C-alpha cells in the first residue's frame, strides 16, 4: 500500500529546493559522479529522458528524520505543502543516503547540515488542497499545520488517498514496466540452472497489482483523418492491414505520432501516421 509523505515547503530553503530540483528537474549527468553504478543504472531505467526530480531531508537534531526516511518506499505519494495548502504531489521511485550529492545540490543550512536523506520522484502533479480539507480526511484537528517531514501510517494514508481523490494504491505503469525490464535483464545474466531453480520456487499464479498511467487526451478527428488517408494500408511498410476490427469491420491500424506527444509533438494529422501493429512495435522498440 502506498504511504503518504508530508513534505512542507514553507521556509526559504525548501522554497528554493523545490524550484531547483522539483520544478526544474536535474540532469542525470550532473549527479552521476556521486552515484555508484547500481543506483545510476536504476535511475537510467526510471528516467529515460535523463532528467530527475530530487528531494532531500536533513538529519535534524535526533535520528527521527532518518527513521522516517527509512520507511519510504517506491510508489509512495509525496504531498508538498505551503501557506496552509497542499500544492503538488509526486511518486517516489528510489532513495539514497548521500551527503556529498546533497551538498552539491542544495549546499548547507544554518546548522551546517545538508539534506542528505534523498529520494527521487516522478509524476509531479499540481494540487490545490486546503489544509483543513486534509486535516478532516486524516482525522487531525482543524487548525493543524504541516510543520515537519513525516510519513503517515497506513490508516491515515488510506483515508487521505480515498477522501482527497489522490492516486490510489497503484504502481505507476511506467515504473512497473521499467522494473520488469530490469528484472528481465537480470534473468538473462544468471545461469539457466539458476533460472530453472527460481522457476521451481515461484508461484504459478501471478498476484494482481494495480497500475496507473498518465494519458494524453487525443483528438478523435486526427485519428479518423489519418486512418482515412492510409486507406487500409500501413504507412510504413505499405502492406494492407493484417486483419479487420471485430467492432466495425474496418482495417486495424494504429495511429502513431512521429514526434512523441511526451516530447512536445503536436496532436495533428501532419505529425501522425497509421501503422500496422508490427511496424508500430518496431518504431517504439526496434
N, C-alpha and C positions, 0 to 999 in steps of 0.2 A: 504493500500500500504506500502511496505517495505521502510524504510528510510535508507540512507547511513550514517553511523557514521564514522568519520575520527579520527583515533587514532594514533598520531605519537609516535614512539618508539626510538627516536634518542639519548636521554640523558642517563646518567648512570643508573638512577633509572628505567626508562622504559625498558631498555635492560634487566636488572636483573629481573624485574617483569615478563616480557614475558617468560623468561626461567623458573622462579619459579612457575608460576600459569597458563600459557597457554601451553607452550611446555611440561611441566610436570604437568599434572592435579593434583589437591589437593584431598586427600581422604575426602569423605563426613564426616567421623567420626571426622576428625580434626576440622571442622568448626561447628559441631553440637552444642557444648556448647554455641556458640554465636547466635544461631538461635532460634526463637520461633517455636512452634510445627507446625504452619500453613505453614510457608515457608519451614521448614525442610521436611514436607510431600510432598510439591510440588516438591522439589528438588529430593527427593527419586523417585518420579514418572518420572521426567525428566531424571534422571541419574541412571538407574537400575544397571549399572556397579559400582556405588558408587564412581566414580572419576569425579571431577568437574573442569571445566576451568573457571577462575575468572579474572576479570579486575576491576580496580577502578580508580576514578578521584578525585583529591584533590580539596578543596574549592576554591583555588586561592585567589586573593585579593578582588574580588567582588562576587556577587551571580550569575555571568554569568554561571559558570560551573554547579551549581546546577540547574539552569533553563534549561540548555541544557540536563542534565541528566534526568530531569523530563519528557522530550519529548520522551525518549527511551521507546520502547515497544517490546514485544515478536515478533520475526520474523524479526526484523531489521538486516541489514547487516553491520558488522564492518569491516573496512579496516585498517590494521596495516601498517604503513609506516616507512621507514628509508632510508637514503642515496639516496634520490630522486627516490624512487620506492616504490610501494605497494607490500609487500612481503607475506602477508597472509590475509585471511578473515575468518569470523565466523558468526554464527547466534545467536542472543540474545534469551535466554529462560526466564530470570527473572531478577529482580533487587532488591536492598536492600540498604538502608542507615544504615550503621553500623560502627561506628568509632572504636569500640573495635576489631571487626573482622579484619578491615583494618590494625590496628596496629599489630595484631598477624601475619598477612600475609606478610606485607611489611614494618613495622616499621614507622619511621617518616622521613620527608625530612628536608632540611637545614633550612626551615622556620618554623619548628616544626608543620608541618601539616602532616596528613596522607591521604590516598586515599580512603576516607570513602564513596564516592558515587559509589557503587559497582554494576556491572552487571555480569551475568553468561552467558557463551557461550557454544555452541556445534558446531559440524561440522566445525572444523578448517581446512581450505584448503590452500595449498601453492599457491601463486600468483606470477607473475613476470610482473608487470605493471609499465612502466616508468611514472614518474610524469608528463612529458609532454603529454603523451597519456591521462592521467586522466584529465589534465587541458583542453585539447581540447574537451573532451567529455562533461564536465560540463560548458564550456564557461569561464574558468579562463584565465588570462594572461599566456603565455607560460613559464614565469620564476617564476610563483607562487610556493611556497614551503609550504607544510602542516606543520604548526608550533604549532598548539594547537588543543585540543579536540573540535570537532564541530559536529553538526548534520545538514546535508543538507536538504534543503526544498524539497517538493515533486517533483518539476520540475527538479531540478538538480539530485535528487536521481534517477528519472526515466531515465534521459539521461545517467547517469553513468551505470545503470543496463543494458540498451539496448546496448550502444555503446561499453562497455567493456566486454560484454558477462558474466556478473555476474549472480548470482542466481536471477531469476526474481521474480516478486511479488507472491511468494509462501510461504506457511507454510511448514516447514519441516514435512514430513509424520509422523515421529516418534513423534514429538511434538504434531501434531494433534491427533494421536491415544492416546497419554498419557493424553492429555487434555480431550478427550472424556471419557476415563476410569475414570478420576477424577470426571467428571460431572455425570456419571452413578452411581458412589459411593455416591455422594451427593443425587441423586434422590432416592436411596434406603433408605437413612437415614431420609427423610422427610415423613410426613404422606401421606396416599393415597389421602386424600381430597386435600392437598396442591398440590400434583402431578396432580390431575384432574383439579384443578383450573388453573395451569400453562398450561396444555394441551389446555384448553379452550381459553387461550390468545395467544397461539403460532401460528406461521404461518403454514399453511397446506402444502405449497410448500417450500422445503428447498432451501436456496440460494446455488449457486455454488461457491466453493473455489478451488484454485489450490494448490496442494501439491507437494513436491519434496522429493526424497529419493536417497541415495547413493546405488549403486548396485555393487556386485562383478561380474567380468567377468568370467562366468562359462565355464568350459571346456566341450564342447559337447560330446567328446569321453568318459568322465567319465559317463555322463548321459546315453549314449547308452549302455555302458558295464554293468552298474548297472541294467538297465531295462532288458537286456538280461539274466543276472544272475537270476533275480527274476522270469522270465518266466511266467509273468502274475499274480503272487501271491504276496500279501503283505508280506514283510519280517519281520513283527512284529506279526501280528495276524494269518498269514498263509492262510487267505481266498483269493479266486480269486478276481481280480479287479471287482468292482460292476457295471462297465459299460465300454463301448468302446469309444475311441475318435472318434468324428464325422469326423475329418480331414482325418484319415487314417485307422480306424478300429482297432487300437492297444489297448491293455488293458490300462486303465487310472490308472497310479500310479505316485506318486510324489517322486522325489529323494531328500532325506534329509541328511544333514551332521551330523554325530554322535557327533563330536566336531564342534561347530558352526564356520563358517568362521570368524565371528566377534570376536571369542575368540581365534583366531590363528589356527583353524583347517585347514587341508590340503584339497584341492580340488582333492581328489584321490578316486579310486574305493574302497580301504580299509576303507576309512573314510565316505563312503556313503552307504545309504540303501534305498531301494524302499518301499514306504509306501502307503497304501490306504489313501484317504483324511481324514477319521475318525481317523486313528492312527496318521497321521501327526499332526492333531489338538491336539490330546491327548499329543503327545510329547512336543508340544510348550506350551500348556495351561492347561494340566491336573495336 
